[in-house]
């Protein structure tokens, strides 16, 4: 009998179990590539098999080898580069989600999954597999699946967690050992001069003694962290979804200590990481980090327990009332809601007098965007528009937006009337577009004559 107690299986053996109409689940980001290749060999043998997942960093063989999508359809919580291509080819679709609610979707809202195959570390001597740098909601997927399969990745880091970071051999049905594929790495995202200008405004808004930081993905948030290192900041804490390369750098420099965190002090609280081999080596068996599922990290009430919490996220654009789009370009889904809305709300939250006191006036939610972009014809366009384009998804409603930052400045929107919002947002637009934005606001009766003339 194998070390897995007879549960060892090949990818082909698991793929042979798939039948017409089944719901499968690939988990999050690091797809089970051994199983995916084997399942793709069944194109034409099965039909209407649906596969749910959250992002993938490499092409999916079940999509590449099924040009007419007769065998396989994918539903994706978060859209990345390859997924956009498959959606355009009508091979799949987006599943709208709040990242912190995903575990609940599985446990309470979705029907039973016929089979899940998720990547994990090799088993330790105690019989546990670790979820590696992608806790997210993996345990909930296993809890709701009829057939539970793990695919081990030899070089996946083992990440210490608060809960739901491991699964025991007794809880699963089959083990696939993938000795071919390495964990997927991505290059460090770089920042441009516009990012650095925006980061400068944001860094000035962050306390230098003991702030707790959340950042989203992208070159801009990491640039803010690096500027903090140059600004004399100390005893920085982290409560975030995503651990980044800049956090590694600041921790190694002794600037991230978490000593002044009011919630889980001295721990870097996080849910997932996608990055370089160096990043994975840093988080491997590192007791400074505590990995939790996103129903913990992204709970607005838990977020609010951190004093001096600064939430920094990038967006794709906004309109003159402050509606923010971070996940679609027109009707085309570009990414996903993720945890942005949860951190926006958690940073602003304050408990009321009838509750235990938490939520702090020093906390800030900051959303940042470039003021302009250049279209395919080489024309400069404003990312701040009178209204969002038809069909564009609102990620953060206008009533939730606090600070909005571009390379031209900072606007604070809480409590502002519509004309006040128009003026504040126009002031951080590119100067070449400000008159046009104000004129459009007047046409829509969003900017009364008195406001436009400065008479109020």
PADO-313737 format. One record per residue (C-alpha): x, y, z. Coordinates in steps of 0.001 Angstrom, whole numbers, plus 500000, padded with zeros to 6 digits. Example, Ala and Ser with C-alpha at 12.3 -4.5 7.8 and 13.67 -1.06 7.14 Angstrom:
<pts>
512300495500507800;513670498940507140;
</pts>
This chain:
<pts>
500000500000500000;501289503492499121;502031506187501650;498583507567500812;496782504431501948;495693503368498473;494552506856497483;497295507473494892;495992507991491355;497211509164487961;495700512222486272;494284509902483606;492517507751486199;490831510811487730;489944512241484309;488273508921483419;485810509485486279;484424512654484683;480968512208483149;478637514367481069;477173517379482836;479450517256485880;480464520349487842;484215520377488527;486357522867490429;490019523770489805;490432526003492858;492371529244492662;495072530624490317;497535527686490389;495450525262488306;496028521469488524;497972521238485279;498569517490485322;494865516804485664;494004519559483165;496168517901480488;494608514503481129;491076515905481109;491743517691477810;492361514280476212;488669513571476790;487508516320474431;484758514781472314;484200511936474812;482222514044477315;479879516980476918;478606519901478976;481251519556481699;481449522798483660;484633523836485478;484652526619488072;487849528355489223;489382531654490280;491912532794487700;494687530833486018;498163531963485029;498770529526482170;496592528349479262;493960525741480106;494325522625477988;490609521860478284;489951525166476506;492836525030474043;491873521566472781;488127522183472693;487708524921470048;483907524722469964;483491524296473751;481355521216473228;482988519287476060;484066521960478551;482820525350479755;484582527406482436;483170529811485004;485811532135486420;485578534307489529;488562536436488509;489512537230484943;493160537188483893;494803537359480458;494052533887479118;490523533970480513;489700537111478550;490595535250475371;488401532268476266;485445534494477134;485841536305473796;485762532878472135;482515532071473982;484124529195475901;483295530485479366;482085533375481473;482665535423484582;481212534587487984;480607537900489843;481848537687493415;483021539373496566;486225537522497430;485479537408501140;482096535801500497;483361533016498218;483655530391500970;480039531060501903;478948530677498275;480302527136498360;479048526194501785;475593527763501547;474610528858498042;476080526566495382;474918523016494684;477277520158495502;480392519999493328;480850516617491661;484644516772491793;487318519232492865;491001518962491993;493179521524493751;496939522053494004;498661521537497360;502121520954498822;503459517441499242;502127515677502342;504047516147505594;504863513426508108;501610514066509944;499477513409506869;498643517027506054;498774518843502730;499169522628502878;497337524936500468;500554526802499710;500383530521498932;496687530346498016;494448529843501021;491570531940499671;488563529570500014;490124526179499160;488855524364502247;485277525390501481;485578523869497993;486702520558499473;483902520690502040;481280520943499274;482753518389496823;481609514805496346;484978513596495003;487966515318496621;491320515232494805;494633516983495534;497432517480493017;500778517973494731;503304520509493452;506828519636494583;508153523184495078;505032524828496497;505864526721499725;504334525624503017;502513528590504547;501632528801508234;498036529796508796;495374530722511284;492833528168510061;491713526309506923;495272526273505582;495649522480505389;493728519327504567;494435515847505991;494832512682503957;491772511285505738;489636514084504278;490396513424500610;489707510632498135;492664510714495744;496196512111495449;497831513016492131;501584513524492370;502658516082489771;506425515822489449;506504517693486123;505161521194486768;506708523788489052;504743526446490884;503942529313488515;505891532517489042;505244535961487622;507698538842487110;507786541740489528;505429544457488329;507154547723487514;505940551252488122;506084554189485708;506501557885486428;502749558404486782;502602555630489372;505388557323491298;503553560680491305;500375559051492611;502352557056495164;503890560284496439;500467561720497288;499432558485498991;502642558101500983;502066561575502440;498670560394503743;500086557429505685;501196557703509336;504903557019509672;504733555310513073;502984551956513081;500527552057510151;498817548839509065;498726548518505290;496564546711502769;497512546883499121;495997545431495981;497806544037492984;499915546196490677;503010548307490422;501377551350492053;500603549856495506;504106548360495762;505571551741494823;503740553277497795;505316550713500118;508787551425498761;508258555164499232;507316554466502854;510689552845503300;512328556085502166;510075558292504295;511196557099507703;508186554886508378;508690552234511036;506883549346512708;504650548885509688;501921546239510010;500182544250507281;496571543079507025;495884542270503392;494652539788500834;497850539722498834;501450539524499989;503771541330497573;507428541684496672;507626545099498364;506408543584501641;509239541070501445;511724543918500937;510392546003503831;510283543006506163;513874542082505383;514835545716506001;513260545551509464;510524548079508667;507593545651508832;507346544476512428;503622544691513215;504510545622516797;501890548369516951;499051546481515283;495898546455517376;494755543147515852;497053540109515593;500181542140516394;503497541076514905;501761538906512303;501563539641508580;497949538646507969;497259537577504386;495355535181502107;497351534670498908;500554535436497032;501505535329493362;505025536353492522;508654535425492150;510526532377493382;512162534694495918;508746535647497294;507711531997497600;510959531148499390;510325533992501860;506830532857502811;507860529180503054;507658528069506726;507928531720507812;506298532235511239;506119536010510685;503208535398508310;499759534067509210;497679532976506215;493896532978506568;491018532363504161;489467535457502639;486303535155504722;488608536244507566;491024538683505915;488259540413503960;485623540644506678;484989544416507025;484507544051510780;487872542309511152;489531544852508863;488184547620511105;489930546142514155;493246547455512818;494165550950513955;495891553234511426;494733550905508671;495453552328505218;493796550475502348;495336551204498925;493777549862495734;493981550731492060;490956551264489827;490380551547486097;488405554801486183;485543556760487701;482797559187486821;481998562664488112;479795561369490915;482562559113492212;481335555759490930;484450553598490579;485062550881488020;487876548450488775;486900545294486903;485461545954483453;486127548098480409;482700548845479032;480866545516478841;484094543473478730;485062541886482031;488715542678482758;489312541274486251;486904540952489188;485611542664492301;488057540745494478;488327542240497945;488375545899496945;484878546779498125;485366544914501421;488546546835502250;486976550148501211;484133549510503642;486290547997506377;488634550980506415;485725553404506856;483735551307509342;483159552521512918;481171550589515506;478210552370517063;477687553260520721;475777550049521405;478693547822520386;482214547077521471;484419549853520196;486365549199517011;487008551061513802;489348554032514056;489139557603512718;492758557365511537;491876554580509074;491703555479505389;490491553904502172;492380555150499112;491495554383495492;493957555428492815;493922555681489042;495901557300486265;493996560351485044;494473559395481379;495276556572478989;496294556429475328;493919554584473010;494902552298470106;494969555270467737;497428557123469953;494868559610471292;495008560788474906;491766559950476733;490502560753480215;489888557929482686;487607560309484540;484404560516482508;481089562333483044;479346558963483390;480774555468483190;480539553927479703;477394551868479001;477624548431480586;480724549201482672;480534547540486077;480524549682489214;482914548047491679;482698550696494407;479460552732494661;479832556485494980;478637556422498606;481549554180499606;484406556155498075;486538558136500513;489849559210498961;490361559233495208;493884559923493930;495406560600490510;498754562080489484;497058565501489731;496001565320493359;493631563966495990;489845564253496297;487898563329499442;484267562554498631;482502561470501808;479546563705502585;479857565832499446;476870566918497375;476810566158493644;478151569585492576;480881569372495218;481834565921493922;481955567199490354;484328569996491296;486535567808493519;486898565065490932;487403567484488042;490272569048489972;492189565746489865;491462565115486170;494024565963483485;493865569745482867;493157569216479160;489825567570479981;488547569687482871;486507572209480878;484825569425478914;483977567534482110;482477570639483718;480416571379480607;479006567850480583;478180568147484282;476253571346483614;474277569664480821;473232566905483234;472266569473485913;474965568115488207;476669571480488458;474344574377489212;475250577816487908;476030579078491407;478567576291491997;480145576722488593;480666580448489239;481982579828492734;479106581820494243;478501579155496902;
</pts>
